[in-house]
C-alpha cells in the first residue's frame, strides 16, 4: 500500500489487455532512444508503462500501437528486449513448474 493513501491499494493498467493489476504482477518498461527497456526492479528513471509479462498482452499492445502512446513519444519503438524478457520469463516459469512436479514427494494414502 502507498503510505500516502492508507486503505487504497496501488494499481496499474496493462497497456495490452487494459486490465488493472498490482504493480508486482506487471512488468514496468521505460524507453530510451527508441528502444523499450524492461525494468523488472521498477527503479529506472523516466516515464514508465506497465504490461503483463505474457506474449498475448505484448502482442495486443503492439497491435494497438500502445507503446508510443504510453510513453508519449512519436514513431515506432524497438521491442526486442521486452520480447526477450517475456520469452525468458515464460520459459523459466514452465521449467520451474516441471522441476517442482518432478521433485514433489509422493502422495500418501
Protein Blocks (a to p, Z undefined) as FASTA:
>chain_A
ZZklghiacddddfklopacdfklpccdddeehiacddfkopagcjdddddfbfklmmmm
mmnommmmmnopghjddfklmmmmmmmmmmmmmmmmmmmmmmpccddZZ
